[in-house]
Amino acid sequence: MTYATQQQMIDRYGAPALVMLTDRAEIATGAIDAAMITRALADADATIDGYLARHYALPLASVPPQLPPIAQVLAWWSLHLTEPDAKTKTDYETALRVLKDIADGRVKLAVAGAEPQTTAASGVRMTDRPRPLSAESMKGFV
């Protein structure tokens, strides 16, 4: 499942900016390299899935509204060949922080039925059976 599209990238960053980052041909074409955008978005999806896999069954049934902006920021970051500007870096770090919060369970995504099944047992288990090796039963074995 893809979390963002090329059109969403154009809407967010503008076609001229995407041309500048993706038109890497020896002779510039003046057009967006769709294959490069697709690859950057696929890399972003893989990164997001890595964080989601801990709490959500993949692929998700639907795309929660939190994920497209994160995918766009991650893809935008990966399209840069040189050090991006401060805003791009801040956005990237924020996106990763949100993904870490999702992975740690501090942020929940509104995706029906997406959480994987867990076992019924959780927490500490105790038994009330007598301990066969206790200080009392071991007297005389020194």
N, CA, C and O atoms as CSV, one atom per row, in Angstrom:
chain,resi,resn,atom,element,x,y,z
A,1,MET,N,N,0.856,-1.175,0.000
A,1,MET,CA,C,0.000,0.000,0.000
A,1,MET,C,C,0.896,1.231,0.000
A,1,MET,O,O,1.859,1.322,0.762
A,2,THR,N,N,0.565,2.154,-0.854
A,2,THR,CA,C,1.319,3.395,-0.904
A,2,THR,C,C,0.624,4.453,-0.052
A,2,THR,O,O,-0.598,4.594,-0.091
A,3,TYR,N,N,1.407,5.184,0.707
A,3,TYR,CA,C,0.850,6.164,1.627
A,3,TYR,C,C,0.740,7.563,1.029
A,3,TYR,O,O,-0.004,8.396,1.548
A,4,ALA,N,N,1.462,7.832,-0.044
A,4,ALA,CA,C,1.403,9.147,-0.690
A,4,ALA,C,C,1.581,8.959,-2.197
A,4,ALA,O,O,2.064,7.922,-2.651
A,5,THR,N,N,1.192,9.961,-2.952
A,5,THR,CA,C,1.271,9.911,-4.407
A,5,THR,C,C,2.148,11.048,-4.926
A,5,THR,O,O,2.478,11.987,-4.203
A,6,GLN,N,N,2.510,10.932,-6.189
A,6,GLN,CA,C,3.282,11.999,-6.820
A,6,GLN,C,C,2.484,13.294,-6.823
A,6,GLN,O,O,3.047,14.366,-6.606
A,7,GLN,N,N,1.184,13.208,-7.066
A,7,GLN,CA,C,0.370,14.422,-7.089
A,7,GLN,C,C,0.359,15.100,-5.717
A,7,GLN,O,O,0.386,16.328,-5.631
A,8,GLN,N,N,0.320,14.317,-4.663
A,8,GLN,CA,C,0.388,14.904,-3.325
A,8,GLN,C,C,1.736,15.590,-3.098
A,8,GLN,O,O,1.805,16.627,-2.438
A,9,MET,N,N,2.795,15.014,-3.640
A,9,MET,CA,C,4.115,15.642,-3.541
A,9,MET,C,C,4.125,16.972,-4.292
A,9,MET,O,O,4.681,17.958,-3.809
A,10,ILE,N,N,3.510,16.997,-5.475
A,10,ILE,CA,C,3.430,18.233,-6.259
A,10,ILE,C,C,2.615,19.272,-5.506
A,10,ILE,O,O,2.994,20.442,-5.443
A,11,ASP,N,N,1.496,18.843,-4.937
A,11,ASP,CA,C,0.642,19.773,-4.190
A,11,ASP,C,C,1.380,20.351,-2.984
A,11,ASP,O,O,1.199,21.523,-2.653
A,12,ARG,N,N,2.200,19.550,-2.333
A,12,ARG,CA,C,2.888,19.992,-1.115
A,12,ARG,C,C,4.121,20.851,-1.420
A,12,ARG,O,O,4.331,21.887,-0.789
A,13,TYR,N,N,4.932,20.417,-2.388
A,13,TYR,CA,C,6.222,21.069,-2.617
A,13,TYR,C,C,6.298,21.873,-3.916
A,13,TYR,O,O,7.194,22.701,-4.079
A,14,GLY,N,N,5.377,21.639,-4.826
A,14,GLY,CA,C,5.379,22.346,-6.105
A,14,GLY,C,C,6.182,21.609,-7.165
A,14,GLY,O,O,7.223,21.016,-6.880
A,15,ALA,N,N,5.684,21.657,-8.382
A,15,ALA,CA,C,6.338,20.977,-9.504
A,15,ALA,C,C,7.753,21.503,-9.750
A,15,ALA,O,O,8.656,20.694,-9.964
A,16,PRO,N,N,7.993,22.832,-9.731
A,16,PRO,CA,C,9.359,23.302,-9.985
A,16,PRO,C,C,10.392,22.743,-9.003
A,16,PRO,O,O,11.508,22.413,-9.405
A,17,ALA,N,N,10.039,22.637,-7.742
A,17,ALA,CA,C,10.967,22.093,-6.748
A,17,ALA,C,C,11.245,20.614,-7.026
A,17,ALA,O,O,12.376,20.153,-6.873
A,18,LEU,N,N,10.212,19.874,-7.434
A,18,LEU,CA,C,10.410,18.457,-7.735
A,18,LEU,C,C,11.223,18.273,-9.010
A,18,LEU,O,O,12.016,17.337,-9.105
A,19,VAL,N,N,11.039,19.146,-9.981
A,19,VAL,CA,C,11.867,19.093,-11.189
A,19,VAL,C,C,13.323,19.312,-10.796
A,19,VAL,O,O,14.208,18.593,-11.261
A,20,MET,N,N,13.573,20.287,-9.956
A,20,MET,CA,C,14.931,20.601,-9.526
A,20,MET,C,C,15.600,19.401,-8.847
A,20,MET,O,O,16.792,19.162,-9.044
A,21,LEU,N,N,14.836,18.645,-8.048
A,21,LEU,CA,C,15.408,17.513,-7.317
A,21,LEU,C,C,15.498,16.227,-8.135
A,21,LEU,O,O,16.357,15.386,-7.867
A,22,THR,N,N,14.620,16.062,-9.132
A,22,THR,CA,C,14.564,14.778,-9.832
A,22,THR,C,C,15.110,14.806,-11.252
A,22,THR,O,O,15.431,13.747,-11.792
A,23,ASP,N,N,15.226,15.945,-11.865
A,23,ASP,CA,C,15.707,16.026,-13.250
A,23,ASP,C,C,17.233,15.968,-13.237
A,23,ASP,O,O,17.912,16.993,-13.287
A,24,ARG,N,N,17.750,14.745,-13.168
A,24,ARG,CA,C,19.195,14.540,-13.031
A,24,ARG,C,C,19.834,14.034,-14.321
A,24,ARG,O,O,20.970,13.560,-14.304
A,25,ALA,N,N,19.125,14.129,-15.420
A,25,ALA,CA,C,19.669,13.684,-16.703
A,25,ALA,C,C,20.841,14.560,-17.103
A,25,ALA,O,O,20.936,15.711,-16.677
A,26,GLU,N,N,21.733,14.016,-17.921
A,26,GLU,CA,C,22.885,14.790,-18.372
A,26,GLU,C,C,22.448,16.059,-19.087
A,26,GLU,O,O,23.030,17.128,-18.906
A,27,ILE,N,N,21.413,15.918,-19.900
A,27,ILE,CA,C,20.786,17.081,-20.525
A,27,ILE,C,C,19.415,17.212,-19.871
A,27,ILE,O,O,18.555,16.347,-20.037
A,28,ALA,N,N,19.220,18.295,-19.130
A,28,ALA,CA,C,17.982,18.482,-18.362
A,28,ALA,C,C,16.771,18.455,-19.282
A,28,ALA,O,O,16.776,19.030,-20.370
A,29,THR,N,N,15.723,17.763,-18.808
A,29,THR,CA,C,14.481,17.659,-19.576
A,29,THR,C,C,13.470,18.708,-19.150
A,29,THR,O,O,12.539,19.015,-19.895
A,30,GLY,N,N,13.643,19.256,-17.963
A,30,GLY,CA,C,12.689,20.227,-17.451
A,30,GLY,C,C,11.400,19.594,-16.953
A,30,GLY,O,O,10.384,20.273,-16.800
A,31,ALA,N,N,11.445,18.276,-16.697
A,31,ALA,CA,C,10.252,17.551,-16.237
A,31,ALA,C,C,10.583,16.754,-14.980
A,31,ALA,O,O,11.742,16.443,-14.705
A,32,ILE,N,N,9.553,16.437,-14.237
A,32,ILE,CA,C,9.696,15.593,-13.043
A,32,ILE,C,C,10.006,14.169,-13.498
A,32,ILE,O,O,9.356,13.645,-14.402
A,33,ASP,N,N,10.986,13.557,-12.877
A,33,ASP,CA,C,11.298,12.154,-13.129
A,33,ASP,C,C,10.366,11.317,-12.248
A,33,ASP,O,O,10.620,11.130,-11.058
A,34,ALA,N,N,9.286,10.818,-12.853
A,34,ALA,CA,C,8.266,10.076,-12.100
A,34,ALA,C,C,8.842,8.822,-11.454
A,34,ALA,O,O,8.437,8.446,-10.354
A,35,ALA,N,N,9.784,8.174,-12.133
A,35,ALA,CA,C,10.375,6.955,-11.574
A,35,ALA,C,C,11.133,7.267,-10.284
A,35,ALA,O,O,11.106,6.480,-9.338
A,36,MET,N,N,11.798,8.399,-10.249
A,36,MET,CA,C,12.543,8.777,-9.053
A,36,MET,C,C,11.582,9.084,-7.897
A,36,MET,O,O,11.840,8.710,-6.753
A,37,ILE,N,N,10.478,9.765,-8.204
A,37,ILE,CA,C,9.470,10.050,-7.169
A,37,ILE,C,C,8.876,8.737,-6.657
A,37,ILE,O,O,8.718,8.554,-5.449
A,38,THR,N,N,8.552,7.834,-7.564
A,38,THR,CA,C,7.984,6.538,-7.177
A,38,THR,C,C,8.942,5.784,-6.268
A,38,THR,O,O,8.523,5.203,-5.266
A,39,ARG,N,N,10.226,5.791,-6.611
A,39,ARG,CA,C,11.228,5.103,-5.797
A,39,ARG,C,C,11.349,5.743,-4.413
A,39,ARG,O,O,11.442,5.035,-3.410
A,40,ALA,N,N,11.348,7.071,-4.354
A,40,ALA,CA,C,11.442,7.769,-3.059
A,40,ALA,C,C,10.212,7.479,-2.197
A,40,ALA,O,O,10.328,7.280,-0.988
A,41,LEU,N,N,9.034,7.455,-2.825
A,41,LEU,CA,C,7.815,7.147,-2.073
A,41,LEU,C,C,7.794,5.693,-1.608
A,41,LEU,O,O,7.309,5.402,-0.515
A,42,ALA,N,N,8.315,4.780,-2.425
A,42,ALA,CA,C,8.394,3.369,-2.019
A,42,ALA,C,C,9.343,3.206,-0.837
A,42,ALA,O,O,9.068,2.432,0.080
A,43,ASP,N,N,10.456,3.931,-0.858
A,43,ASP,CA,C,11.385,3.887,0.278
A,43,ASP,C,C,10.716,4.436,1.539
A,43,ASP,O,O,10.893,3.891,2.628
A,44,ALA,N,N,9.952,5.510,1.385
A,44,ALA,CA,C,9.233,6.094,2.521
A,44,ALA,C,C,8.213,5.093,3.073
A,44,ALA,O,O,8.085,4.932,4.286
A,45,ASP,N,N,7.489,4.424,2.169
A,45,ASP,CA,C,6.505,3.421,2.600
A,45,ASP,C,C,7.176,2.296,3.385
A,45,ASP,O,O,6.646,1.840,4.398
A,46,ALA,N,N,8.339,1.852,2.916
A,46,ALA,CA,C,9.059,0.779,3.606
A,46,ALA,C,C,9.497,1.228,5.001
A,46,ALA,O,O,9.431,0.455,5.956
A,47,THR,N,N,9.938,2.462,5.110
A,47,THR,CA,C,10.338,2.994,6.419
A,47,THR,C,C,9.135,3.050,7.353
A,47,THR,O,O,9.219,2.639,8.510
A,48,ILE,N,N,8.028,3.557,6.850
A,48,ILE,CA,C,6.812,3.653,7.666
A,48,ILE,C,C,6.350,2.266,8.095
A,48,ILE,O,O,6.016,2.060,9.262
A,49,ASP,N,N,6.326,1.314,7.166
A,49,ASP,CA,C,5.898,-0.046,7.497
A,49,ASP,C,C,6.782,-0.667,8.572
A,49,ASP,O,O,6.306,-1.425,9.416
A,50,GLY,N,N,8.062,-0.343,8.536
A,50,GLY,CA,C,8.964,-0.849,9.569
A,50,GLY,C,C,8.562,-0.398,10.961
A,50,GLY,O,O,8.671,-1.163,11.920
A,51,TYR,N,N,8.104,0.820,11.078
A,51,TYR,CA,C,7.643,1.338,12.375
A,51,TYR,C,C,6.254,0.798,12.734
A,51,TYR,O,O,5.978,0.533,13.904
A,52,LEU,N,N,5.382,0.634,11.733
A,52,LEU,CA,C,4.011,0.203,12.005
A,52,LEU,C,C,3.910,-1.281,12.344
A,52,LEU,O,O,2.994,-1.690,13.057
A,53,ALA,N,N,4.830,-2.081,11.846
A,53,ALA,CA,C,4.726,-3.538,11.979
A,53,ALA,C,C,4.634,-4.002,13.428
A,53,ALA,O,O,4.110,-5.082,13.702
A,54,ARG,N,N,5.130,-3.207,14.338
A,54,ARG,CA,C,5.105,-3.601,15.757
A,54,ARG,C,C,3.690,-3.662,16.321
A,54,ARG,O,O,3.400,-4.504,17.171
A,55,HIS,N,N,2.796,-2.769,15.852
A,55,HIS,CA,C,1.457,-2.703,16.424
A,55,HIS,C,C,0.320,-2.909,15.428
A,55,HIS,O,O,-0.839,-3.025,15.826
A,56,TYR,N,N,0.641,-2.956,14.138
A,56,TYR,CA,C,-0.421,-3.014,13.128
A,56,TYR,C,C,-0.163,-4.130,12.137
A,56,TYR,O,O,0.975,-4.385,11.743
A,57,ALA,N,N,-1.254,-4.799,11.736
A,57,ALA,CA,C,-1.174,-5.823,10.702
A,57,ALA,C,C,-1.060,-5.111,9.356
A,57,ALA,O,O,-1.858,-4.231,9.035
A,58,LEU,N,N,-0.060,-5.505,8.581
A,58,LEU,CA,C,0.188,-4.866,7.286
A,58,LEU,C,C,-0.200,-5.806,6.156
A,58,LEU,O,O,-0.068,-7.020,6.312
A,59,PRO,N,N,-0.665,-5.304,5.045
A,59,PRO,CA,C,-0.895,-3.897,4.731
A,59,PRO,C,C,-2.149,-3.385,5.435
A,59,PRO,O,O,-3.071,-4.148,5.725
A,60,LEU,N,N,-2.167,-2.096,5.701
A,60,LEU,CA,C,-3.314,-1.476,6.354
A,60,LEU,C,C,-4.525,-1.510,5.423
A,60,LEU,O,O,-4.375,-1.442,4.203
A,61,ALA,N,N,-5.708,-1.616,5.993
A,61,ALA,CA,C,-6.939,-1.637,5.196
A,61,ALA,C,C,-7.193,-0.283,4.542
A,61,ALA,O,O,-7.725,-0.218,3.434
A,62,SER,N,N,-6.821,0.781,5.212
A,62,SER,CA,C,-6.976,2.128,4.672
A,62,SER,C,C,-5.813,2.979,5.170
A,62,SER,O,O,-5.125,2.621,6.126
A,63,VAL,N,N,-5.610,4.107,4.506
A,63,VAL,CA,C,-4.497,4.981,4.870
A,63,VAL,C,C,-4.978,6.016,5.878
A,63,VAL,O,O,-5.800,6.865,5.534
A,64,PRO,N,N,-4.482,5.966,7.127
A,64,PRO,CA,C,-4.856,6.971,8.118
A,64,PRO,C,C,-4.316,8.340,7.699
A,64,PRO,O,O,-3.295,8.418,7.015
A,65,PRO,N,N,-4.985,9.405,8.097
A,65,PRO,CA,C,-4.581,10.741,7.648
A,65,PRO,C,C,-3.197,11.181,8.118
A,65,PRO,O,O,-2.624,12.106,7.541
A,66,GLN,N,N,-2.648,10.546,9.145
A,66,GLN,CA,C,-1.322,10.928,9.625
A,66,GLN,C,C,-0.202,10.485,8.684
A,66,GLN,O,O,0.871,11.089,8.676
A,67,LEU,N,N,-0.441,9.431,7.887
A,67,LEU,CA,C,0.655,8.832,7.135
A,67,LEU,C,C,1.046,9.536,5.832
A,67,LEU,O,O,2.241,9.600,5.547
A,68,PRO,N,N,0.121,10.070,5.019
A,68,PRO,CA,C,0.569,10.737,3.784
A,68,PRO,C,C,1.562,11.876,4.016
A,68,PRO,O,O,2.565,11.939,3.304
A,69,PRO,N,N,1.334,12.783,4.980
A,69,PRO,CA,C,2.338,13.830,5.186
A,69,PRO,C,C,3.699,13.275,5.614
A,69,PRO,O,O,4.738,13.802,5.217
A,70,ILE,N,N,3.690,12.220,6.417
A,70,ILE,CA,C,4.947,11.607,6.845
A,70,ILE,C,C,5.662,11.009,5.641
A,70,ILE,O,O,6.869,11.192,5.483
A,71,ALA,N,N,4.925,10.294,4.789
A,71,ALA,CA,C,5.524,9.699,3.585
A,71,ALA,C,C,6.086,10.776,2.666
A,71,ALA,O,O,7.155,10.599,2.082
A,72,GLN,N,N,5.376,11.882,2.537
A,72,GLN,CA,C,5.848,12.963,1.680
A,72,GLN,C,C,7.149,13.566,2.222
A,72,GLN,O,O,8.080,13.830,1.461
A,73,VAL,N,N,7.206,13.779,3.515
A,73,VAL,CA,C,8.405,14.353,4.133
A,73,VAL,C,C,9.589,13.404,3.972
A,73,VAL,O,O,10.690,13.841,3.637
A,74,LEU,N,N,9.373,12.115,4.206
A,74,LEU,CA,C,10.463,11.146,4.063
A,74,LEU,C,C,10.948,11.072,2.619
A,74,LEU,O,O,12.152,11.007,2.369
A,75,ALA,N,N,10.015,11.081,1.668
A,75,ALA,CA,C,10.394,11.039,0.251
A,75,ALA,C,C,11.133,12.309,-0.145
A,75,ALA,O,O,12.148,12.248,-0.839
A,76,TRP,N,N,10.631,13.458,0.293
A,76,TRP,CA,C,11.273,14.743,0.000
A,76,TRP,C,C,12.711,14.734,0.508
A,76,TRP,O,O,13.626,15.176,-0.187
A,77,TRP,N,N,12.903,14.229,1.719
A,77,TRP,CA,C,14.235,14.150,2.310
A,77,TRP,C,C,15.146,13.280,1.444
A,77,TRP,O,O,16.286,13.655,1.171
A,78,SER,N,N,14.650,12.126,1.016
A,78,SER,CA,C,15.499,11.196,0.269
A,78,SER,C,C,15.832,11.686,-1.136
A,78,SER,O,O,16.795,11.208,-1.736
A,79,LEU,N,N,15.067,12.619,-1.669
A,79,LEU,CA,C,15.352,13.152,-2.998
A,79,LEU,C,C,16.538,14.117,-2.994
A,79,LEU,O,O,17.106,14.399,-4.049
A,80,HIS,N,N,16.910,14.615,-1.847
A,80,HIS,CA,C,18.016,15.572,-1.768
A,80,HIS,C,C,19.359,14.857,-1.887
A,80,HIS,O,O,19.616,13.875,-1.190
A,81,LEU,N,N,20.215,15.365,-2.782
A,81,LEU,CA,C,21.566,14.824,-2.924
A,81,LEU,C,C,22.553,15.546,-2.012
A,81,LEU,O,O,23.588,14.996,-1.635
A,82,THR,N,N,22.220,16.769,-1.672
A,82,THR,CA,C,23.081,17.562,-0.798
A,82,THR,C,C,22.328,17.850,0.496
A,82,THR,O,O,21.155,17.505,0.636
A,83,GLU,N,N,23.000,18.469,1.414
A,83,GLU,CA,C,22.382,18.804,2.709
A,83,GLU,C,C,21.156,19.682,2.478
A,83,GLU,O,O,21.274,20.770,1.915
A,84,PRO,N,N,19.985,19.225,2.904
A,84,PRO,CA,C,18.769,20.033,2.723
A,84,PRO,C,C,18.735,21.214,3.693
A,84,PRO,O,O,19.535,21.301,4.624
A,85,ASP,N,N,17.799,22.108,3.451
A,85,ASP,CA,C,17.668,23.282,4.312
A,85,ASP,C,C,17.169,22.880,5.704
A,85,ASP,O,O,16.760,21.740,5.925
A,86,ALA,N,N,17.210,23.826,6.624
A,86,ALA,CA,C,16.857,23.559,8.028
A,86,ALA,C,C,15.409,23.096,8.166
A,86,ALA,O,O,15.129,22.205,8.968
A,87,LYS,N,N,14.486,23.677,7.407
A,87,LYS,CA,C,13.065,23.288,7.501
A,87,LYS,C,C,12.882,21.832,7.087
A,87,LYS,O,O,12.161,21.082,7.747
A,88,THR,N,N,13.528,21.433,6.005
A,88,THR,CA,C,13.438,20.053,5.540
A,88,THR,C,C,13.988,19.100,6.588
A,88,THR,O,O,13.409,18.042,6.833
A,89,LYS,N,N,15.101,19.471,7.207
A,89,LYS,CA,C,15.702,18.626,8.243
A,89,LYS,C,C,14.797,18.528,9.468
A,89,LYS,O,O,14.623,17.446,10.029
A,90,THR,N,N,14.227,19.643,9.878
A,90,THR,CA,C,13.312,19.652,11.023
A,90,THR,C,C,12.072,18.807,10.737
A,90,THR,O,O,11.635,18.035,11.591
A,91,ASP,N,N,11.507,18.949,9.539
A,91,ASP,CA,C,10.334,18.153,9.158
A,91,ASP,C,C,10.650,16.659,9.178
A,91,ASP,O,O,9.844,15.851,9.639
A,92,TYR,N,N,11.828,16.304,8.675
A,92,TYR,CA,C,12.255,14.905,8.644
A,92,TYR,C,C,12.389,14.351,10.065
A,92,TYR,O,O,11.898,13.260,10.354
A,93,GLU,N,N,13.041,15.088,10.937
A,93,GLU,CA,C,13.214,14.645,12.318
A,93,GLU,C,C,11.871,14.522,13.037
A,93,GLU,O,O,11.673,13.604,13.833
A,94,THR,N,N,10.953,15.441,12.760
A,94,THR,CA,C,9.612,15.379,13.353
A,94,THR,C,C,8.867,14.143,12.858
A,94,THR,O,O,8.209,13.459,13.641
A,95,ALA,N,N,8.969,13.858,11.567
A,95,ALA,CA,C,8.306,12.678,10.998
A,95,ALA,C,C,8.826,11.405,11.651
A,95,ALA,O,O,8.043,10.521,11.998
A,96,LEU,N,N,10.134,11.306,11.818
A,96,LEU,CA,C,10.703,10.123,12.478
A,96,LEU,C,C,10.261,10.020,13.931
A,96,LEU,O,O,10.021,8.923,14.434
A,97,ARG,N,N,10.155,11.152,14.600
A,97,ARG,CA,C,9.702,11.150,15.999
A,97,ARG,C,C,8.259,10.649,16.094
A,97,ARG,O,O,7.926,9.888,17.002
A,98,VAL,N,N,7.409,11.070,15.169
A,98,VAL,CA,C,6.016,10.601,15.167
A,98,VAL,C,C,5.980,9.098,14.890
A,98,VAL,O,O,5.206,8.372,15.514
A,99,LEU,N,N,6.808,8.630,13.964
A,99,LEU,CA,C,6.849,7.187,13.687
A,99,LEU,C,C,7.320,6.400,14.913
A,99,LEU,O,O,6.808,5.316,15.189
A,100,LYS,N,N,8.279,6.936,15.635
A,100,LYS,CA,C,8.737,6.274,16.859
A,100,LYS,C,C,7.629,6.251,17.906
A,100,LYS,O,O,7.480,5.266,18.629
A,101,ASP,N,N,6.857,7.320,17.993
A,101,ASP,CA,C,5.726,7.360,18.923
A,101,ASP,C,C,4.670,6.335,18.532
A,101,ASP,O,O,4.058,5.716,19.402
A,102,ILE,N,N,4.451,6.149,17.243
A,102,ILE,CA,C,3.507,5.122,16.774
A,102,ILE,C,C,4.041,3.747,17.138
A,102,ILE,O,O,3.298,2.901,17.636
A,103,ALA,N,N,5.319,3.521,16.893
A,103,ALA,CA,C,5.919,2.219,17.193
A,103,ALA,C,C,5.897,1.912,18.680
A,103,ALA,O,O,5.750,0.755,19.073
A,104,ASP,N,N,6.042,2.945,19.518
A,104,ASP,CA,C,6.029,2.748,20.973
A,104,ASP,C,C,4.621,2.709,21.550
A,104,ASP,O,O,4.450,2.471,22.745
A,105,GLY,N,N,3.608,2.940,20.713
A,105,GLY,CA,C,2.222,2.884,21.167
A,105,GLY,C,C,1.717,4.179,21.772
A,105,GLY,O,O,0.597,4.211,22.282
A,106,ARG,N,N,2.501,5.247,21.735
A,106,ARG,CA,C,2.049,6.534,22.280
A,106,ARG,C,C,1.088,7.240,21.338
A,106,ARG,O,O,0.277,8.057,21.775
A,107,VAL,N,N,1.172,6.932,20.046
A,107,VAL,CA,C,0.245,7.474,19.050
A,107,VAL,C,C,-0.452,6.299,18.397
A,107,VAL,O,O,0.200,5.370,17.921
A,108,LYS,N,N,-1.765,6.337,18.374
A,108,LYS,CA,C,-2.568,5.273,17.761
A,108,LYS,C,C,-3.129,5.770,16.445
A,108,LYS,O,O,-3.565,6.915,16.329
A,109,LEU,N,N,-3.113,4.895,15.461
A,109,LEU,CA,C,-3.706,5.216,14.165
A,109,LEU,C,C,-5.143,4.724,14.134
A,109,LEU,O,O,-5.448,3.652,14.656
A,110,ALA,N,N,-6.018,5.500,13.528
A,110,ALA,CA,C,-7.430,5.132,13.430
A,110,ALA,C,C,-7.633,4.226,12.228
A,110,ALA,O,O,-8.120,4.655,11.182
A,111,VAL,N,N,-7.254,2.969,12.394
A,111,VAL,CA,C,-7.415,1.975,11.340
A,111,VAL,C,C,-8.155,0.800,11.953
A,111,VAL,O,O,-7.610,0.090,12.798
A,112,ALA,N,N,-9.379,0.596,11.535
A,112,ALA,CA,C,-10.214,-0.462,12.112
A,112,ALA,C,C,-9.613,-1.831,11.849
A,112,ALA,O,O,-9.242,-2.162,10.723
A,113,GLY,N,N,-9.527,-2.617,12.911
A,113,GLY,CA,C,-9.088,-3.997,12.790
A,113,GLY,C,C,-7.650,-4.179,12.376
A,113,GLY,O,O,-7.277,-5.263,11.928
A,114,ALA,N,N,-6.838,-3.168,12.510
A,114,ALA,CA,C,-5.470,-3.268,12.020
A,114,ALA,C,C,-4.499,-3.807,13.049
A,114,ALA,O,O,-3.422,-4.278,12.683
A,115,GLU,N,N,-4.843,-3.753,14.318
A,115,GLU,CA,C,-3.903,-4.211,15.329
A,115,GLU,C,C,-3.817,-5.735,15.302
A,115,GLU,O,O,-4.847,-6.409,15.291
A,116,PRO,N,N,-2.607,-6.284,15.291
A,116,PRO,CA,C,-2.457,-7.733,15.254
A,116,PRO,C,C,-2.954,-8.365,16.540
A,116,PRO,O,O,-2.989,-7.732,17.595
A,117,GLN,N,N,-3.335,-9.624,16.426
A,117,GLN,CA,C,-3.801,-10.327,17.613
A,117,GLN,C,C,-2.645,-10.532,18.578
A,117,GLN,O,O,-1.501,-10.740,18.176
A,118,THR,N,N,-2.969,-10.468,19.840
A,118,THR,CA,C,-1.957,-10.714,20.860
A,118,THR,C,C,-2.394,-11.917,21.667
A,118,THR,O,O,-3.550,-12.336,21.595
A,119,THR,N,N,-1.488,-12.465,22.423
A,119,THR,CA,C,-1.845,-13.584,23.274
A,119,THR,C,C,-2.640,-13.079,24.464
A,119,THR,O,O,-2.525,-11.916,24.847
A,120,ALA,N,N,-3.431,-13.939,25.035
A,120,ALA,CA,C,-4.260,-13.553,26.175
A,120,ALA,C,C,-3.411,-13.299,27.417
A,120,ALA,O,O,-3.748,-12.455,28.247
A,121,ALA,N,N,-2.317,-14.030,27.536
A,121,ALA,CA,C,-1.471,-13.889,28.711
A,121,ALA,C,C,-0.558,-12.683,28.567
A,121,ALA,O,O,0.071,-12.472,27.530
A,122,SER,N,N,-0.503,-11.916,29.612
A,122,SER,CA,C,0.444,-10.806,29.633
A,122,SER,C,C,0.788,-10.505,31.074
A,122,SER,O,O,0.020,-10.805,31.987
A,123,GLY,N,N,1.927,-9.921,31.264
A,123,GLY,CA,C,2.327,-9.579,32.613
A,123,GLY,C,C,3.041,-10.727,33.307
A,123,GLY,O,O,3.534,-11.648,32.656
A,124,VAL,N,N,3.091,-10.667,34.600
A,124,VAL,CA,C,3.816,-11.641,35.399
A,124,VAL,C,C,2.906,-12.819,35.715
A,124,VAL,O,O,1.729,-12.640,36.029
A,125,ARG,N,N,3.460,-14.027,35.629
A,125,ARG,CA,C,2.717,-15.231,36.002
A,125,ARG,C,C,3.309,-15.772,37.296
A,125,ARG,O,O,4.527,-15.825,37.465
A,126,MET,N,N,2.431,-16.171,38.199
A,126,MET,CA,C,2.883,-16.747,39.467
A,126,MET,C,C,2.197,-18.088,39.645
A,126,MET,O,O,1.114,-18.327,39.111
A,127,THR,N,N,2.834,-18.942,40.392
A,127,THR,CA,C,2.257,-20.243,40.686
A,127,THR,C,C,2.173,-20.415,42.199
A,127,THR,O,O,2.963,-19.851,42.956
A,128,ASP,N,N,1.199,-21.205,42.611
A,128,ASP,CA,C,1.046,-21.418,44.044
A,128,ASP,C,C,1.513,-22.811,44.450
A,128,ASP,O,O,1.283,-23.243,45.580
A,129,ARG,N,N,2.170,-23.514,43.524
A,129,ARG,CA,C,2.678,-24.851,43.858
A,129,ARG,C,C,3.860,-24.743,44.814
A,129,ARG,O,O,4.584,-23.748,44.799
A,130,PRO,N,N,4.054,-25.752,45.636
A,130,PRO,CA,C,5.204,-25.721,46.549
A,130,PRO,C,C,6.510,-25.799,45.758
A,130,PRO,O,O,6.591,-26.476,44.733
A,131,ARG,N,N,7.503,-25.112,46.239
A,131,ARG,CA,C,8.809,-25.111,45.587
A,131,ARG,C,C,9.575,-26.353,46.022
A,131,ARG,O,O,9.811,-26.535,47.217
A,132,PRO,N,N,9.971,-27.217,45.079
A,132,PRO,CA,C,10.680,-28.444,45.479
A,132,PRO,C,C,12.078,-28.166,46.026
A,132,PRO,O,O,12.579,-28.939,46.843
A,133,LEU,N,N,12.707,-27.097,45.602
A,133,LEU,CA,C,14.028,-26.761,46.101
A,133,LEU,C,C,13.943,-25.481,46.894
A,133,LEU,O,O,14.050,-24.381,46.350
A,134,SER,N,N,13.750,-25.638,48.176
A,134,SER,CA,C,13.676,-24.480,49.056
A,134,SER,C,C,14.781,-24.623,50.112
A,134,SER,O,O,15.440,-25.658,50.203
A,135,ALA,N,N,14.961,-23.594,50.882
A,135,ALA,CA,C,15.976,-23.639,51.947
A,135,ALA,C,C,15.672,-24.763,52.927
A,135,ALA,O,O,16.587,-25.419,53.423
A,136,GLU,N,N,14.416,-24.986,53.203
A,136,GLU,CA,C,14.006,-26.019,54.163
A,136,GLU,C,C,14.278,-27.420,53.608
A,136,GLU,O,O,14.789,-28.288,54.316
A,137,SER,N,N,13.932,-27.629,52.336
A,137,SER,CA,C,14.109,-28.970,51.773
A,137,SER,C,C,15.569,-29.298,51.481
A,137,SER,O,O,15.913,-30.468,51.316
A,138,MET,N,N,16.427,-28.294,51.415
A,138,MET,CA,C,17.837,-28.499,51.098
A,138,MET,C,C,18.733,-28.654,52.338
A,138,MET,O,O,19.951,-28.780,52.210
A,139,LYS,N,N,18.128,-28.644,53.542
A,139,LYS,CA,C,18.925,-28.786,54.776
A,139,LYS,C,C,19.651,-30.131,54.764
A,139,LYS,O,O,19.064,-31.168,54.457
A,140,GLY,N,N,20.919,-30.090,55.100
A,140,GLY,CA,C,21.701,-31.313,55.163
A,140,GLY,C,C,22.434,-31.606,53.868
A,140,GLY,O,O,23.214,-32.558,53.845
A,141,PHE,N,N,22.245,-30.862,52.791
A,141,PHE,CA,C,22.948,-31.068,51.527
A,141,PHE,C,C,24.070,-30.046,51.355
A,141,PHE,O,O,24.042,-29.271,50.398
A,142,VAL,N,N,24.985,-30.023,52.188
A,142,VAL,CA,C,26.097,-29.072,52.076
A,142,VAL,C,C,27.370,-29.772,51.812
A,142,VAL,O,O,28.413,-29.130,51.688
